[in-house]
Amino acid sequence: MMNDLSFALYAIKKNIQASAELRTSFLTIVIGMMINNVAFILLWIFFIKAVGEIGGWTPADIVGLNGFAALTYGLAFSTFYGIRKMPDYAATGAFDRFMLSPKNLLVRVSTSAFSTSAVGDVLFGALCLTIFSFLIHANAIQLAILLVLAFAACLVFISTIIIIYSIGFLFTDGNNVSEGIFQLFFTPAMFDGGAYQGGMRLIFTFIIPSLVIGTLPVEAIKDTSFAKAALVVALSIIWFLLSVLIFNRSVKKYESSNFMTFGN
Amino acid sequence: MPKSIEISHLTKKFTFPVKNEQVGWVKNLFAPEKREVVAVSDISFSVAAGERVAFIGPNGAGKSTTIKMLTGILFPTSGTMNVLGFDPTKDRKKLAYQIGTVFGQRSQLLPNLPLTDSLEFFGVMYDLTNAQIKKRVAELTKLFSLGEFIDQPVRKLSLGQRMRAEVAASLIHKPKLILLDEPTIGLDVVAKKALRDLLLTINKEEKTTIFLTSHDVGDIESLCERTIIINRGTVIKDLPTADLAKSFAFEKYIDLIPTDKFASFVELPAGLRYLSKEPNKLTIAVDVNKLSTKEAIKTMLDLYDIEDIDVYNADMETVIRYIYERTAARPDNN
């Protein structure tokens, strides 16, 4: 276990080195992504100022929500971009090389690729969460909850994309199917949390965990709600265990192929 | 002698959906018909430790599927395998520490980083210490002459350099068995020879068992002491490579050079046929089951005014092509 985690950290380091080799595109993409995210968040703030608060959500909450969304997305797709490439790996037979590795298969494949643009999301997410903490005048307990839930939200995000992209092993056109389901998961996570009430809230918490990566953490922090924080942590563990189970089962469906590929 | 590979009655079937023109698109979409393809059918063989074996066959014969089952990438439909004492279906990770793999059409190196980083990456993956990695990289650099390009990003290497690097990377952990799937594909003659020499060296010096698939006759002749031929998923020949040509020496070839020029070409008796007809050279195939070489030469000397004669056996490529074509022509080769 520790051996696999140590290898994962090493693989991530190598991926960052490989991306940094292409310095100009690395910096351009990172900065470009941050500007893109700022534009998105400004749009939301102007929207709330125009229509008023939705379900008690303030512009500060929107900043926090975008912080969680960007951080979870960025961390998952920068360091574990290999997860998103699984359908491609499965379709082309490039997954073979991970099967030949003596390391844990999920660790090996998830750390096999790196998305430079997602680094911009990580930086932007961290910045947003810092601003959010200032805006709500977060105390020490709220900051501690923020740190724990940032970790838990990342775990939920990573677990969910493992499940979504494992579909690549089941369908020939797994890439398109996976991307469609990913949008179904991630797009609701970016909306004002106050809009989710009743049944919608239950669906997007327990069936599709969109609210677990941003909305619930923001609410848990601003209300100092240990119950909501515990729910997010519990769901993160459940989703993680489920994702490992589904990944291992899906891999058994892998049938390889002989497309020419150039690996990493 | 201990065995590196032992497989018994190994079969692999694939199923895939096929469109049925007789039914509507809804049925084709939600309940398509399935077709089954037998990629490998009930094959059995073993490979001794330290042996160099060519596993050859035409495209789609089942070579890659067999290698993928041996490495744990694919699960067999039935049959048993033992590779270096492990069952690849159950002990894939343990087996990975003991084997090296090279896929000629698929790189395992890190394209954007210098080759040193790829070698280090593989070393870390196989749990070598920094000191072990340093020592082994130095050994491989010397053995494979990687020094001139080891600091270059992999994507900037020539194909020949990359293949040498691929093989070197696959040997970082001193595997007992190396499986190579078309390792010389796309290489020029010089690079091919260099790679074959290197594989022979590691076989002799490190006692590494070599199991390779290739469409290149040179790989088989110069590298492998034994050849297993597979076609349509079934092993059709398993014999020493040196015996391959002998076993199928059903034809002899005669080159005839005329004293002046061949003006016309007469019809040949049974057992002889023209392979090429040029004014300055004739090539004749002799069916030795119908006519001895001596009789064939005598016949040709009677028919033409000859200055020089060259008699030779079928080359390996011809023999292999004959075997492939003969088995492909059979409706069922089981």
Contacts between the chains, C-beta under 8 A, distances in Angstrom:
chain1	res1	chain2	res2	distance
A	3	B	127	7.0
A	7	B	124	6.5
A	7	B	125	6.5
A	10	B	121	7.9
A	10	B	124	5.3
A	11	B	121	7.7
A	14	B	110	6.6
A	14	B	113	6.9
A	14	B	117	6.5
A	14	B	121	5.8
A	17	B	113	6.3
A	17	B	117	7.2
A	18	B	110	5.9
A	18	B	111	7.9
A	18	B	112	4.2
A	18	B	113	5.1
A	19	B	112	7.6
A	21	B	112	5.0
A	21	B	113	6.5
A	21	B	153	7.1
A	22	B	112	6.7
A	93	B	106	7.4
A	94	B	106	7.0
A	96	B	68	7.0
A	96	B	73	5.2
A	96	B	103	7.1
A	96	B	106	6.9
A	97	B	103	7.9
A	97	B	106	7.0
A	97	B	108	5.1
A	99	B	71	7.2
A	99	B	72	6.2
A	99	B	73	4.4
A	99	B	92	6.8
A	100	B	71	5.9
A	100	B	72	7.9
A	100	B	73	7.0
A	100	B	96	5.8
A	100	B	99	8.0
A	100	B	101	5.2
A	100	B	108	7.8
A	101	B	93	7.9
A	101	B	96	6.1
A	101	B	125	6.1
A	102	B	93	5.1
A	102	B	94	7.6
A	102	B	96	3.9
A	102	B	97	4.9
A	102	B	125	6.8
A	102	B	126	6.3
A	102	B	127	7.6
A	103	B	93	7.5
A	103	B	125	6.1
A	252	B	75	7.3
A	254	B	73	7.8
A	254	B	74	8.0
A	255	B	14	6.3
A	255	B	74	7.0
A	256	B	68	5.6
A	256	B	73	5.6
A	256	B	74	5.9
A	258	B	64	6.3
A	258	B	105	7.0
A	260	B	105	4.8
A	260	B	106	6.9
A	261	B	105	7.8
A	261	B	106	5.2
A	261	B	107	7.4
A	262	B	106	7.8
A	262	B	107	4.9
A	262	B	111	5.9
A	262	B	155	7.8
A	263	B	106	6.5
A	263	B	107	4.9
A	263	B	108	5.3
A	263	B	109	6.9
A	263	B	111	7.6
A	264	B	110	5.5
A	264	B	111	5.9
A	264	B	112	7.6
